[in-house]
Amino acid sequence: MNELYGIPNCDTVKKARTWLNEHEVKYAFHDFKKQAISEALLVDWLQQIGWQRLLKKTGPTWNKLPAEVKASIQDDASALTLMLTHPNVIKRPVLTRDGKVLATGYNLNEYDNLKL
């Protein structure tokens, strides 16, 4: 089963949902705002793709963090703590199938090459 994780008002999430709908790809949507993201799921994603791909270092949530907090993010463990506290720093959307991370963010070329 395909799952798309993000927040509904995010532009990249909207683009991904449009692409999935236009290509008739069935998926379940997991809204970070309404449903919490579990530590176990984040740990799994971090093991699969690493904190550098999963951490979104753009946007208002990241920009508002104190410099010392930003500088402290050096590994999966420190990124996990930040993501649990501030889920908006998770790069959106995250597309998975059967628990395997297929894509983070939205890139048309990447989505066009997915085997869904």
For each residue, the residues with C-beta under 8 A, 3 or more apart:
1: 26 27 28 97 98
2: 20 25 26 27 28 95 96 97 102 116
3: 27 28 29 30 95 96 97
4: 13 16 17 20 27 28 29 30 93 94 95
5: 29 30 32 37 90 92 93 94 95 96
6: 10 12 13 16 29 30 31 32 92 93 94
7: 10 13 31 32 33 88 92
8: 13 14 29 31 33
9: 13 14
10: 6 7 13 14 92 93
11: 14 15
12: 6 15 16 92 93 105 106
13: 4 6 7 8 9 10 16 17 92 93 106
14: 8 9 10 11 17 18
15: 11 12 18 19 106 108
16: 4 6 12 13 19 20 93 95 106 111
17: 4 13 14 20 21 29 93
18: 14 15 21 22
19: 15 16 22 23 106 108 111
20: 2 4 16 17 23 25 27 116
21: 17 18 24 25
22: 18 19
23: 19 20 116
24: 21
25: 2 20 21 116
26: 1 2
27: 1 2 3 4 20 95
28: 1 2 3 4
29: 3 4 5 6 8 17
30: 3 4 5 6 35 37
31: 6 7 8 34 35
32: 5 6 7 35 36 37 87 88 90 92
33: 7 8
34: 31
35: 30 31 32
36: 32 87
37: 5 30 32 41 42 83 84 87 90
38: 41 42
39: 42 43 80 84
40: 43 44
41: 37 38 44 45
42: 37 38 39 45 46 54 80 83 84 90
43: 39 40 46 47 76 80
44: 40 41 47 48 99
45: 41 42 48 49 54 94 101
46: 42 43 49 50 51 54 76 79 80
47: 43 44 76
48: 44 45 100 101
49: 45 46 53 54 101 104
50: 46 53 54 76
51: 46 54 55 73 75 76 78 79 80
52: 55
53: 49 50 91 104
54: 42 45 46 49 50 51 79 83 90 91 94 104
55: 51 52 73 79 82 83 89 90 91
56: 59 61 62 88 89 90 91 92
57: 62 70 89
58: 62 63
59: 56 62 63 88 89
60: 63 64 88
61: 56 64 65 86 88 89
62: 56 57 58 59 65 70 89
63: 58 59 60
64: 60 61
65: 61 62 69 70 82 86
66: 69 70
67: 70 71
68: 71 72
69: 65 66 72 73 82
70: 57 62 65 66 67 73
71: 67 68
72: 68 69 78
73: 51 55 69 70 78 79 82
74: 78
75: 51 78 79
76: 43 46 47 50 51 79 80
77: 80 81
78: 51 72 73 74 75 81 82
79: 46 51 54 55 73 75 76 82 83
80: 39 42 43 46 51 76 77 83 84
81: 77 78 84 85
82: 55 65 69 73 78 79 85 86 89
83: 37 42 54 55 79 80 86 87 89 90
84: 37 39 42 80 81 87
85: 81 82
86: 61 65 82 83 89
87: 32 36 37 83 84 90
88: 7 32 56 59 60 61
89: 55 56 57 59 61 62 82 83 86
90: 5 32 37 42 54 55 56 83 87 94
91: 53 54 55 56 94 104 105
92: 5 6 7 10 12 13 32 56 104 105
93: 4 5 6 10 12 13 16 17 103 104 105 106
94: 4 5 6 45 54 90 91 101 103 104
95: 2 3 4 5 16 27 101 102 103 104 114
96: 2 3 5 99 100 101 102
97: 1 2 3 100 102 116
98: 1
99: 44 96
100: 48 96 97
101: 45 48 49 94 95 96 104
102: 2 95 96 97 114 116
103: 93 94 95 106 107 110 111 114
104: 49 53 54 91 92 93 94 95 101
105: 12 91 92 93
106: 12 13 15 16 19 93 103 110 111
107: 103 110 111
108: 15 19 111 112
109: 112 113
110: 103 106 107 113 114
111: 16 19 103 106 107 108 114
112: 108 109
113: 109 110
114: 95 102 103 110 111
115:
116: 2 20 23 25 97 102
